[in-house]
């Protein structure tokens, strides 16, 4: 009797899980395996072209310093953007979770999520209008300041960072907000009644307890930013060549899919290594 | 139009071909498939035209190799004519059967790629340039040297396309080298290294380019002649420059496949395509430059293809692009990526 029950449970679990697994297989596993396969080919197996298995695409990464330089640049960009996102998002999330109450919180929340509803390309182009010389920012600054300044941030690393931080900030605000909301107010009250200063409360109670949320948000930002290509290309101009844009070039400009796939998997490996190395720190933060 | 009818009538009289179906292989939307032109051609000759399209030169060659006899006219870029002639895919052209051929610019008719194997294998049809255009707001009179791209006065207001081959060829022009036989790649690299700080951004599309130029963000930027013509006709303040150092040119020819069974009918169609009457109407819709001197002379004075590209002095400065080997292509791409990564 208990045997059949257990079997029924298993069957039900399998049925409930199957859509998710099917989805993962079709949307993640198959395309990724196809790309993994391509990365070992000399040419695409379409249109009757000759191809064979090779490691040359992976070797190409090490043959010139170009790719390593770009990867390093992209990792730095990822770090800067992640750091800025965390620094800006934490106070926002704190205000949302602990200061504002009721309907205002809903309104503020909507404002945080609102950018998500517009296409990311539209957001990037709006930034282009703001940042360029004689653009919105330039005119605004000159309208306020009595002396003449030239503000032209377009086509610089600053423009890329601004665009990326704006795109990814909501992730960190949301994860930090969830962590902060779970934090019991009575802990803060207890600390206060025991005479702890505001800074002590922040460092000893609020920050450590909301760290899991901040780290989850940081990982959510870091990984896509390292591989980003649209923001660097549109906002960075000449300064906008990163590892992601080189991969994009392989796919859309020079049609060297095998090399593009190999470069993508090297990026995946490097990001996984970084997360693995950081994992002891991350795990300690979660406890 | 009367002349056109007479010439075609003359051709028809000289050939036994009548009411044939000609199969044309070309890029889609590239001149040979304009409705009004085909209707007029069919009316004048009785021949009907069927099109098939390709999306890359490789595809075009594959189609010719695998479907012998299926095509009568094929568009071949001069950089590919020699290779295809060597493969035996193209028939030698009998220019005496193409009345309008006498008006073809001798420089094009004698092009050594089109005359691969010692005989003409492609009738020069259209051509265009890659050079640069300037903002007339910054240049009251257009410059005559490509060195303006390196002029510190325009730092941050220069742009080129994000393309390794084009960048290398522009630098080859600036260093006085033959774009088809670059001997000193180090000089090219040094020249491009100097160019990089001048550049604000790379342009990716005609639309990009026109927007940057309209906003005054750019003072000078590499551009294609056809795109410049369209930008000027839209009223943008730009002037296309063919500098003293030269410009990169491409030349498209109409060829007859060796396996075509309707070669005489094919000649009438090629003749129709290089005819001034057709070209003048096509130019009004936005055409590349013509290789036919009579057609160029028949254009209105204001036409870009006449005022800029119709000048023989301009044509003399052009270096027509030859095939680029895969090795060279890879070398140029690596150089370009290295320069971009160093920014």
Interface residues (C-beta under 8 A of the other chain):
Chain A: X64 X66 X69 X70 X73 X132 X133 X134 X154 X155 X236 X237 X238 X239 X240 X241 X246 X253 X254
Chain B: X162 X163 X196 X199 X200 X201 X202 X215 X216 X217 X333 X334 X337 X338 X340 X341 X342 X343
